[in-house]
Structures are given as structure tokens and as C-alpha cells.
Amino acid sequence: MTHIYLDYAATTPLHPQVIHAMTDVMEHLHGNPSSIHHDGRLVKYRLSQARDAVAAGIGAQGNEIIFTSGGTEADNLAIKGLARAYQDKGRHIITSRVEHKAIAASCEWLEQMGFKVTRLETDQYGIVAPETLQKALRPDTILVSLIWVNNELGSINRIRELGEIVHEHGAIFHADAVQALGKIPIDVANLPVDAISLSAHKIYGPKGVGALWLRKGVALNALISGGAQESNHRGGTENLTGIVGFAAAVELMRQDFNQHTREMATLITKLESKLVELPGIQVNTHPEWRAPGILNFSIANIDGESLFINLDRAGVAISNGSACSSGAQQPSEILAAIGLSKDLARATLRVSIGRGTTSDEMESFVGILKNEIHKLQNTDRNRRVSA
């Protein structure tokens, strides 16, 4: 049976190098890094090595990395922790309408706590215009949080330009870089950002581990109380196995970053050139400001739910750009925010590729998609004739 995995933006498979690194930890390192005896010191040293490795992947220092249970916790820690740390200076926060649910839900929680939140509109590709951000800033704005690479659309916000505006105003700038890591270069030392969220399982690392990079000198209130781990920013014994896996994934990313991203960009460009030949195709990813490996497109006049089910049956693992709630398909809030109708949002697919994706698989996918669209169109035509 055909099996084509096109959902790398959702999660990536563990790379063999990552598995090897994690297995080594599980077999040989059993101490608690907070213990002062020999076994504890060995684990603490390995933890420090991993911290430095993750930091090196984004141009940071090891002491600026706070390990978390994943991107969602990192986003929560950033939004809630930064807002509470700076609330004496103001209680206004700016974000956008196309953020990951972790950011959106954290901002909603802050509203319940009395904070004011402005949600910026974007263009048709989910990109925030610098002038839109500039107009939204207020004297009491303390925090701006914007997604770097959109998880559904693959479009890239111009973080440097946006960050310069935020810093000129005197506010803190957080960027959700979960989808950016491994797709575009990140050098926080030379960017006007104060915090970024990261996740291991988007770059062939394990699920259940992520990080928040926090620039030295920026205040942050902890979410999880307990011990003094992670420089008092997150209580609880560190997940060394997952953290070492994260570090191995970052090291793998750095080994062939340019080659890997070029290959993904080439495959996506070829795929797009074939897709736009099909009738009713609308590409929702920005034509220039886009991350390699992600292409979001909608298909007009198609039953999106049926298409998604049929592609799954045909062996294609792909996201339809919508969230499923209680078994009922709901249009994505991000797709609605960029102006798509409910029907078009339901008929939207996100192709995301990665290591192992081949040109032959792309060709097969196009063939399968054409066939499924044709079948659905014929079914719809027959229904209208029968009616």
C-alpha cells in the first residue's frame, strides 16, 4: 500500500542519531542533576553539554536556555511569565490573529486576569505589516508576541523589522520559533528579540521536550513552582533523556542545514508548479516570505472533508489545515483570519515535507490528488443531475 508522509510540520520521526544519543543516556546515566554525588555530577555535566548544544543552534549562550516539556509550555511560560514580570509597567499585550493555539489561549487567560490584548490583522498570507504593529503600540504596551514561521501557512513574519519597532517602543518581544527552527537561520545574538520558543519534535527530536530562550537580563516569572532548576524558571527534575535527544537533533540540523533547506525548497517549488496547473487552486503561502518545506493551498468547489478522508485512505498523511473538535471538523481560526470562507478553509491542505521526502513521492501525491479531485467532482456532478 502507498504511504506518503507529508505532515512534517505536525511532527517528525526520530532520527537514528537522536535515538542513539537518547539510548546512551538511558543505559548509562541514572543520577539526578541536582544531586552533589558523582552520579549526579555526571548527569549535570551532560545536561550542561546539551544546553550549550541547543543554544549554539540559535546563536545563544547556554545559560539563556530554559528547558520545557515542549513548544506549548514554552509559549505559555513566555506569555504568562513575561506579562506578569512586567505588569507594573503596563498591562497591554499585542499578538496577531494567526498565532498558534498556545499563544492565543495564553493571551485569553491573561485577559481573564485583567490584561488588555490587541490582536493584529494580517495580509492574505498571514503576515503582519510593520505599520500595523506600529499603530497598535500604546504607552502601556509591555509585550509583543508574534509567530515567526506560521505553523499552518508556512509564511514568515519579518521578525527583525518587527522587533526593531517593539524595542524602539521599549516593550519586550517574543517570537514563537517552533516552526522556524530547522527551516530558517536563527541568530538571536543579532536579532531584536528577547525570547523565542522552541520544540524538539519538529526537527527529528523527541516529543515532550522544548525550550524557551530568554535573553540575559530579561525578567520572567516561573509557571511551575518547586526546586531551583532551570535557573529558578521551572521547577522539577530535568528530562535528561529528552534534552539530550533535543541537543542531538540540533547538532544534526547544523550539520547540513543549507543543503537540507535547499532540497526542501526545491521539492516544494516543483510541487507548487504542478499544483497551480490544476483548476481552482489557491496558494495561501507567501510567494517570497516562506519557509522551505511547507505549502498551504485551497481547492475551490470541493468537499474538503471528503477529500481529506480519501487522501488518507489512499495512503497520504497530510494536514487539512483544520482542527477536529469532538469529531466535528471545524474551520481553522488561522485560515478564517486570512479571509478564507468556511468551505474553502475546509478544502485547504498543508503539505509539509522533510528528510526522506522524495521527488517520486511528490509526483505520486500530485497524481493521487488529481484523481481524488476528479472523483469528487464527478460525484458532485452526478448528485446535481440526479436532483
LUMTIPA-191106 format. One line per 10 residues: number of its first residue (from 1); their letters; for each residue x, y, z of C-alpha. Coordinates in nm, 4 decimals, decimal comma, padded with zeros to 6 digits. Layout:
! residues N
NUM) A) X Y Z; ...
***
This chain:
! residues 387
1) MTHIYLDYAA) 00,0000 00,0000 00,0000; 00,1169 00,3528 -00,0811; 00,2294 00,5589 00,2155; 00,3403 00,9187 00,1678; 00,4095 01,1230 00,4800; 00,3500 01,4936 00,4165; 00,2892 01,6150 00,7726; 00,6388 01,7023 00,8964; 00,5111 02,0343 01,0323; 00,2966 01,8342 01,2750
11) TTPLHPQVIH) 00,5835 01,6142 01,3866; 00,8967 01,4499 01,2517; 01,0273 01,0957 01,3012; 01,3127 01,0432 01,5446; 01,6440 01,0450 01,3610; 01,8770 00,7462 01,4262; 02,1431 00,9799 01,5683; 01,8884 01,1111 01,8156; 01,7782 00,7612 01,9161; 02,1416 00,6612 01,9718
21) AMTDVMEHLH) 02,2080 00,9631 02,1945; 01,8938 00,9048 02,3990; 01,9600 00,5325 02,4360; 02,3100 00,6039 02,5650; 02,1641 00,8266 02,8377; 01,9016 00,5712 02,9376; 02,1590 00,2959 02,9627; 02,4412 00,4793 03,1392; 02,3240 00,7929 03,3215; 02,0878 00,7426 03,6143
31) GNPSSIHHDG) 02,1636 01,0234 03,8575; 01,9697 01,3388 03,9398; 02,1464 01,6533 03,8125; 02,0628 01,8284 04,1396; 02,2487 01,5658 04,3445; 02,6021 01,6543 04,4528; 02,7456 01,2999 04,4390; 02,9401 01,1553 04,1462; 02,6375 01,0164 03,9580; 02,4595 01,3491 03,9928
41) RLVKYRLSQA) 02,7615 01,5426 03,8706; 02,7886 01,3229 03,5609; 02,4279 01,3952 03,4704; 02,4683 01,7659 03,5442; 02,7670 01,7802 03,3099; 02,5739 01,6033 03,0321; 02,2827 01,8412 03,0873; 02,5191 02,1368 03,0545; 02,6608 01,9981 02,7297; 02,3124 01,9563 02,5868
51) RDAVAAGIGA) 02,2150 02,3077 02,6937; 02,5180 02,4519 02,5148; 02,4402 02,2479 02,2022; 02,0813 02,3732 02,1809; 02,1985 02,7297 02,2430; 02,4608 02,7042 01,9679; 02,1859 02,6177 01,7210; 02,0302 02,9628 01,7626; 02,3389 03,1738 01,8323; 02,2749 03,1919 02,2061
61) QGNEIIFTSG) 02,4542 03,1163 02,5314; 02,3791 02,8039 02,7312; 02,2677 02,9988 03,0386; 01,9913 03,1594 02,8312; 01,8148 02,8265 02,7625; 01,5213 02,7156 02,9799; 01,4169 02,3590 02,9029; 01,0434 02,2842 02,8993; 00,8104 01,9971 02,8116; 00,7626 02,1328 02,4593
71) GTEADNLAIK) 00,6689 02,4311 02,2468; 00,3302 02,4738 02,4125; 00,4802 02,5076 02,7587; 00,7496 02,7398 02,6234; 00,4794 02,9638 02,4732; 00,2804 02,9610 02,7970; 00,5899 03,0399 03,0012; 00,6809 03,3271 02,7707; 00,3390 03,4923 02,7522; 00,2310 03,4476 03,1120
81) GLARAYQDKG) 00,5767 03,4731 03,2666; 00,6797 03,7892 03,0816; 00,3430 03,9618 03,1227; 00,3413 03,9054 03,4973; 00,7059 04,0067 03,5329; 00,6457 04,3445 03,3656; 00,2867 04,4182 03,4702; 00,3977 04,7074 03,6917; 00,4938 04,8924 03,3723; 00,1659 04,8238 03,1923
91) RHIITSRVEH) -00,0912 04,5566 03,1154; -00,1288 04,5758 02,7373; -00,0140 04,2919 02,5115; -00,0036 04,2683 02,1333; -00,0274 03,9476 01,9313; -00,1896 03,8523 01,5986; -00,4925 03,6601 01,4765; -00,2800 03,3839 01,3209; -00,0895 03,2575 01,6242; -00,0528 02,9001 01,7434
101) KAIAASCEWL) -00,3253 02,7995 01,9882; -00,0743 02,8014 02,2747; -00,0194 03,1740 02,2277; -00,3860 03,2512 02,1604; -00,5050 03,0609 02,4685; -00,2363 03,2176 02,6910; -00,3467 03,5643 02,5829; -00,7086 03,4752 02,6563; -00,6023 03,3623 03,0041; -00,4257 03,6940 03,0610
111) EQMGFKVTRL) -00,7412 03,8794 02,9603; -00,9212 03,6959 03,2377; -00,6508 03,8261 03,4710; -00,7241 04,1850 03,3690; -00,4700 04,2370 03,0914; -00,5705 04,4002 02,7621; -00,4831 04,2184 02,4381; -00,4731 04,3599 02,0855; -00,4830 04,1023 01,8046; -00,3334 04,2319 01,4815
121) ETDQYGIVAP) -00,4851 04,1664 01,1423; -00,2584 04,0210 00,8730; -00,2456 04,0088 00,4959; -00,3841 03,7186 00,2917; -00,0720 03,5151 00,3684; -00,0796 03,5605 00,7455; 00,1983 03,8207 00,7615; 00,1867 04,1183 00,9977; 00,2737 04,4514 00,8340; 00,5216 04,6610 01,0364
131) ETLQKALRPD) 00,2937 04,9649 01,0127; 00,0064 04,7616 01,1596; 00,2205 04,6808 01,4616; 00,3397 05,0405 01,4923; -00,0161 05,1740 01,5071; -00,1185 04,9226 01,7746; 00,1521 05,0161 02,0265; 00,0343 05,2050 02,3338; 00,2121 05,3686 02,6272; 00,1116 05,0700 02,8434
141) TILVSLIWVN) 00,2258 04,8020 02,5929; 00,4703 04,5726 02,7711; 00,4828 04,2647 02,5481; 00,4501 04,1761 02,1806; 00,4358 03,8112 02,0726; 00,4283 03,7126 01,7056; 00,4773 03,3828 01,5271; 00,7955 03,3628 01,3191; 00,7012 03,0882 01,0725; 00,3294 03,0236 01,0649
151) NELGSINRIR) 00,2553 02,6626 01,1557; -00,0297 02,6306 00,9046; 00,0697 02,8643 00,6251; 00,4490 02,8466 00,6222; 00,4695 03,2246 00,5728; 00,7478 03,4143 00,7526; 00,6976 03,7275 00,9590; 00,9744 03,9857 00,9193; 01,0981 03,9429 01,2739; 01,3917 04,1821 01,2523
161) ELGEIVHEHG) 01,1806 04,4744 01,1307; 00,9004 04,3981 01,3759; 01,1428 04,3567 01,6635; 01,3097 04,6895 01,5955; 00,9708 04,8596 01,6225; 00,8965 04,6829 01,9515; 01,2339 04,7666 02,1041; 01,2175 05,1280 01,9922; 00,8914 05,1469 02,1871; 01,0558 04,9881 02,4910
171) AIFHADAVQA) 00,8483 04,6690 02,5060; 00,9538 04,3039 02,5286; 00,9432 04,0997 02,2059; 00,8717 03,7246 02,1993; 00,8703 03,5159 01,8821; 00,7218 03,1693 01,8502; 01,0050 02,9963 01,6620; 00,8767 02,6392 01,6895; 00,8319 02,6089 01,3116; 01,1268 02,8358 01,2323
181) LGKIPIDVAN) 01,3901 02,6105 01,3905; 01,5461 02,3921 01,1242; 01,3863 02,5844 00,8365; 01,5397 02,9320 00,8505; 01,8629 03,0602 01,0096; 01,8236 03,1834 01,3672; 02,0866 03,4017 01,5324; 01,9312 03,5596 01,8394; 02,2502 03,7427 01,9305; 02,1986 03,9649 01,6277
191) LPVDAISLSA) 01,8209 03,9980 01,6342; 01,5944 04,2391 01,8267; 01,4152 03,9614 02,0154; 01,4011 03,8919 02,3878; 01,2587 03,5394 02,3959; 01,1811 03,2605 02,1493; 01,0007 02,9276 02,1883; 01,1444 02,6032 02,0502; 01,0408 02,2388 02,0206; 01,2448 01,9243 01,9622
201) HKIYGPKGVG) 00,9953 01,7086 01,7748; 00,9782 01,9477 01,4788; 01,3459 01,8773 01,3998; 01,3634 01,4961 01,4375; 01,3962 01,5076 01,8134; 01,1684 01,3550 02,0784; 00,8221 01,4719 02,1735; 00,7791 01,6140 02,5220; 01,0797 01,8473 02,5269; 01,1277 02,2066 02,4158
211) ALWLRKGVAL) 01,2903 02,5259 02,5327; 01,2428 02,8936 02,5890; 01,5388 03,1105 02,5013; 01,5420 03,4164 02,7279; 01,7869 03,6970 02,6678; 02,0117 03,7641 02,9670; 01,8683 04,0395 03,1841; 01,5043 03,9913 03,0794; 01,2764 03,9188 03,3763; 01,0462 03,6161 03,3799
221) NALISGGAQE) 00,8038 03,4778 03,6385; 00,8003 03,0989 03,6688; 00,4859 02,8982 03,5954; 00,5885 02,5786 03,7751; 00,6909 02,6142 04,1372; 00,9246 02,3686 04,3029; 01,3004 02,3426 04,3054; 01,5579 02,5836 04,1674; 01,6006 02,4014 03,8360; 01,6402 02,5964 03,5124
231) SNHRGGTENL) 01,7759 02,8999 03,6970; 01,4602 02,9147 03,9103; 01,2421 02,9460 03,5997; 01,0954 02,5931 03,6012; 01,0804 02,3638 03,8995; 01,1185 01,9884 03,8516; 01,3922 01,7395 03,7692; 01,5079 01,7874 03,4123; 01,4184 01,5292 03,1478; 01,7783 01,4464 03,0578
241) TGIVGFAAAV) 01,6927 01,1780 02,8008; 01,4657 01,4127 02,6083; 01,7012 01,7083 02,6443; 01,9963 01,5089 02,5099; 01,7753 01,3995 02,2214; 01,6891 01,7638 02,1562; 02,0577 01,8546 02,1548; 02,1378 01,5710 01,9129; 01,8617 01,6925 01,6810; 02,0005 02,0469 01,6869
251) ELMRQDFNQH) 02,3505 01,9179 01,6108; 02,2089 01,7177 01,3194; 02,0291 02,0304 01,1968; 02,3535 02,2284 01,1973; 02,5470 01,9607 01,0062; 02,3619 02,0013 00,6771; 02,1293 02,2970 00,7296; 02,1950 02,4687 00,3963; 02,1734 02,1529 00,1894; 01,8618 02,0272 00,3647
261) TREMATLITK) 01,6715 02,3544 00,3361; 01,7688 02,3896 -00,0318; 01,6399 02,0403 -00,1042; 01,3089 02,1104 00,0705; 01,2666 02,4404 -00,1124; 01,3341 02,2733 -00,4468; 01,0784 01,9980 -00,3855; 00,8104 02,2444 -00,2717; 00,8725 02,4725 -00,5707; 00,8332 02,1803 -00,8119
271) LESKLVELPG) 00,5192 02,0673 -00,6328; 00,3682 02,4145 -00,6451; 00,4363 02,4450 -01,0185; 00,2312 02,1310 -01,0766; -00,0477 02,2186 -00,8349; -00,1179 02,5622 -00,9811; -00,1949 02,3917 -01,3132; -00,5000 02,2333 -01,1508; -00,8287 02,4255 -01,1652; -00,9442 02,6043 -00,8500
281) IQVNTHPEWR) -00,6086 02,6004 -00,6673; -00,5309 02,8966 -00,4412; -00,1903 02,9091 -00,2720; -00,2016 03,0620 00,0772; 00,1722 03,0606 00,1490; 00,3528 03,3869 00,0747; 00,5338 03,3683 -00,2630; 00,8603 03,5047 -00,1200; 00,8453 03,5202 00,2606; 00,8070 03,1460 00,3062
291) APGILNFSIA) 00,9855 02,8699 00,4938; 01,1194 02,5769 00,2910; 00,9153 02,2620 00,3322; 00,5629 02,3998 00,3825; 00,2983 02,4768 00,1220; -00,0612 02,5630 00,2079; -00,3242 02,5683 -00,0649; -00,7021 02,5610 -00,1027; -00,9159 02,3908 -00,3662; -01,2361 02,5627 -00,4742
301) NIDGESLFIN) -01,5655 02,3782 -00,5174; -01,4526 02,0600 -00,3427; -01,5924 01,8816 -00,0363; -01,2875 01,9256 00,1824; -01,3790 01,6686 00,4445; -01,4323 01,4003 00,1789; -01,1039 01,4937 00,0105; -00,9120 01,4641 00,3357; -01,0655 01,1242 00,4138; -01,0000 00,9958 00,0624
311) LDRAGVAISN) -00,6372 01,1079 00,0696; -00,5908 00,9270 00,3996; -00,7394 00,6113 00,2508; -00,5065 00,6483 -00,0470; -00,2079 00,6437 00,1892; -00,1316 01,0160 00,2077; -00,0651 01,1512 00,5589; -00,1372 01,5219 00,5302; -00,2923 01,8027 00,7327; -00,6092 01,9642 00,6066
321) GSACSSGAQQ) -00,5416 02,2887 00,7907; -00,8367 02,2400 01,0234; -00,8754 02,1297 01,3818; -01,1102 01,8482 01,4772; -01,3228 01,9022 01,7847; -01,5491 01,6330 01,9276; -01,5435 01,4505 01,5952; -01,6749 01,7530 01,4028; -01,4458 01,9272 01,1598; -01,4149 02,2982 01,2370
331) PSEILAAIGL) -01,2553 02,5566 01,0073; -00,9123 02,6715 01,1214; -00,9102 03,0081 01,3006; -00,5923 03,0959 01,1154; -00,7495 03,0307 00,7760; -01,0546 03,2324 00,8768; -00,8266 03,5176 00,9853; -00,6685 03,5411 00,6396; -01,0126 03,5671 00,4823; -01,0971 03,2164 00,3645
341) SKDLARATLR) -01,4626 03,1131 00,3635; -01,5643 02,8135 00,5739; -01,5973 02,5933 00,2654; -01,2596 02,6966 00,1266; -01,0949 02,6581 00,4671; -01,2278 02,3026 00,4891; -01,0831 02,2339 00,1433; -00,7351 02,3509 00,2416; -00,4318 02,1236 00,2583; -00,0939 02,1843 00,4182
351) VSIGRGTTSD) 00,1882 01,9898 00,2564; 00,4926 01,9760 00,4824; 00,7991 01,7766 00,3867; 01,1294 01,6831 00,5434; 01,4201 01,4414 00,5442; 01,3313 01,1381 00,3392; 01,0702 01,3084 00,1220; 01,1474 01,2239 -00,2404; 01,0651 01,3702 -00,5798; 00,8875 01,0439 -00,6643
361) EMESFVGILK) 00,6617 01,0873 -00,3626; 00,5749 01,4390 -00,4773; 00,4856 01,3067 -00,8211; 00,2727 01,0327 -00,6689; 00,0952 01,2798 -00,4431; 00,0043 01,5048 -00,7350; -00,1339 01,2053 -00,9222; -00,3370 01,0893 -00,6229; -00,4674 01,4402 -00,5591; -00,5742 01,4851 -00,9218
371) NEIHKLQNTD) -00,7557 01,1524 -00,9113; -00,9368 01,2291 -00,5851; -01,0415 01,5751 -00,7034; -01,1744 01,4247 -01,0265; -01,3738 01,1596 -00,8380; -01,5259 01,4159 -00,6016; -01,6174 01,6456 -00,8887; -01,7858 01,3590 -01,0746; -01,9740 01,2594 -00,7592; -02,0947 01,6149 -00,7105
381) RNRRVSA) -02,1927 01,6410 -01,0765; -02,3908 01,3171 -01,0589; -02,5728 01,4371 -00,7479; -02,6791 01,7567 -00,9215; -02,8016 01,5608 -01,2253; -02,9990 01,3228 -01,0012; -03,1524 01,6151 -00,8163
***
